[in-house]
Amino acid sequence: MLIGLDVGGTYTDAVLLDGQQVIKKVKTPTDNEHLLDTLISALDPLLDAAQGESLERIVLSTTLITNLIATKRIDPVALVIIPGPGLNPSTYDYHVPDTFLLSGAIDYRGREIEPLDQQELKNCAEAIKKKGLKKAAVVGKFSQRNKKHEEVVASYLKEHIPDLCVIMGHQVTGRLNFPRRVHSTLLTLATQEKYNSFYSEILKLLKKRGITAPLYI
């Protein structure tokens, strides 16, 4: 047997399958403020219907991240960009009030053509610390060719703000599209904590009900 759960923004659908046979279906309103309660409402009737039979796996799909972004319930993040020469980053619409632009450049072959400005980096760290921000996304153009600048900036920020959570663009994607890499890195960090909390709560829920079947999200 397996269980499938689809947590949507409006309704959550769940089904218990035995091979090709549908044993039980559940549809319940999604409470976006209390997703765990929604999962319990959908999951428990299926477990009752399983009557103690072992589960092969549980598959969960969710629009949690999409909903967080759409409803602007993401965490505040300092966006640190090393754009290098070319299109002015101000033409990109990131909607991030705490954006910091640093000098320095890596070219498309991964060569450093302009070093980082240490004074700018110091000013950036001081501003982030003063504003009390807890997360920072560091993204440099062509960092997938050479991650040196991102690593130097991230290391400096963490050294001077020990409790700062930092993620770098090259860790998120190796694709060349710089504006998209900025957005991807920013949104990954801005939603990561809530997603991890959601995932952790699901594991606790399954453990509490004695479910050892693997979970796929």
KOLZA-810126 format. One line per 4 residues: number of its first residue (from 1); for each residue x, y, z of C-alpha. Coordinates in steps of 0.02 Angstrom, whole numbers, always signed. Each point is the difference from the previous one (the first is absolute). Layout:
BEGIN
NUM) X:Y:Z  ...
***
This chain:
BEGIN
1) +0:+0:+0  +51:+180:-26  -67:+170:+49  -1:+153:-112
5) -27:+175:+69  -21:+159:-100  +3:+156:+108  -71:+142:-104
9) -33:+180:+45  -189:-29:+17  -26:-187:+23  +104:-150:+51
13) -36:-163:-89  +58:-169:+64  -18:-178:-60  +41:-175:+62
17) +45:-121:-139  +20:-187:-2  +77:-37:-169  -121:+76:-126
21) -145:+2:+123  -52:+158:+91  -40:-50:+179  -40:+171:+72
25) -6:+182:-59  -1:+156:+108  -25:+183:-46  +19:+133:+133
29) +23:+190:+0  +180:+57:+16  +39:+109:+150  +157:+90:-59
33) +34:+64:+175  -8:-176:+74  +57:-119:-137  +39:-138:+123
37) -181:-3:+59  -54:-13:-181  +115:-148:-28  -67:-87:+156
41) -179:+24:-63  +47:-78:-166  +117:-136:+61  -90:-77:+149
45) -154:-62:-96  +117:-87:-122  +96:-84:+140  -164:-60:+74
49) -49:-70:-170  +168:-89:-16  -46:-102:+155  +179:-28:+52
53) +62:-57:-170  +180:+49:-35  +28:+152:-110  +125:-8:-142
57) +24:+188:-12  -80:+170:+25  +6:+128:-140  -33:+183:+41
61) -16:+144:-121  -23:+177:+63  -9:+179:-62  +72:+60:+166
65) +145:+94:-80  -110:+75:-136  -127:+58:+128  +134:+78:+111
69) +65:+100:-147  -171:+47:-68  -62:+61:+169  +165:+87:+40
73) +28:-100:+159  +183:-31:-37  +139:+43:+122  +97:+164:-19
77) +166:-25:-88  +148:+113:-35  +39:-16:-185  +185:+25:-37
81) +36:+9:-187  +168:+5:-89  -64:+45:-174  +161:+44:-91
85) -8:+100:-162  -151:-2:-115  -184:+31:+33  -34:+109:+152
89) -74:-112:+137  -122:+140:+43  -93:-49:-159  -39:-169:+79
93) -158:+4:+105  +48:-99:+156  -120:+87:+122  +130:-15:+139
97) +23:+156:+107  +164:-60:+75  +102:-20:-159  +187:+32:-1
101) +105:+17:-158  +185:-40:+12  +140:+40:-121  +102:-143:-70
105) -19:-109:-153  +27:-175:-67  -7:-19:-189  -88:-137:-99
109) +158:-107:+3  +13:+8:+188  +143:+125:+6  +3:+139:+129
113) +1:+164:-95  -38:+113:+147  +35:-36:+185  -126:+24:+138
117) -1:+168:+88  +37:-36:+184  -73:+164:+60  -164:-36:-90
121) -3:-172:+77  +29:+72:+173  -139:+128:-25  -116:-137:-61
125) +32:-108:+154  -26:+146:+117  -165:+46:-83  -65:-179:+8
129) +49:-13:+183  -77:+168:+43  -166:-48:-81  -4:-163:+97
133) -20:-109:-154  +26:-186:+30  +17:-61:-179  +106:+54:-149
137) +2:-60:-180  +165:+30:-89  -2:-10:-190  +136:+45:-123
141) -9:-1:-189  +91:-151:-72  +22:-75:+173  -37:-169:-78
145) +165:+24:-94  +96:+62:+152  -77:+6:+174  +145:+95:+80
149) -88:+167:+23  -158:-78:+71  +102:-102:+124  +105:+149:+55
153) -156:+106:+30  -92:-140:+89  +150:-38:+111  +20:+184:+46
157) -183:+20:+43  -4:-156:+109  +161:+50:+87  -70:+170:+47
161) -181:-56:+28  +17:-176:+74  -188:-34:+10  -30:+50:-182
165) -64:-137:-115  +83:+19:-171  -35:-89:-163  +98:+25:-162
169) -64:+1:-177  +115:-139:-62  -72:-114:+135  -175:+19:-70
173) +23:-15:-188  +139:-11:-128  -101:+77:-140  +64:+154:-89
177) -155:+110:+16  +59:+127:+129  -166:+86:+42  -84:-169:+20
181) +142:-62:+111  -22:+154:+110  -187:-34:+17  +25:-186:+31
185) +130:+29:+135  -103:+135:+84  -161:-101:+4  +88:-160:+53
189) +68:+85:+155  -160:+99:+32  -107:-159:+6  +125:-128:+62
193) -35:+17:+186  -188:-17:-18  +18:-148:-117  +122:-89:+117
197) -119:+30:+145  -145:-72:-101  +103:-152:-49  +56:-29:+179
201) -179:+8:+63  -55:-127:-130  +135:-122:+56  -54:+22:+182
205) -180:-30:-49  +41:-161:-91  +112:-61:+141  -136:+35:+129
209) -118:-111:-99  +129:-137:-16  +22:+21:-187  +170:-55:-64
213) -38:+5:-186  +115:+115:-101  -64:+175:-34  +18:+78:-173
217) -34:+186:-24
***
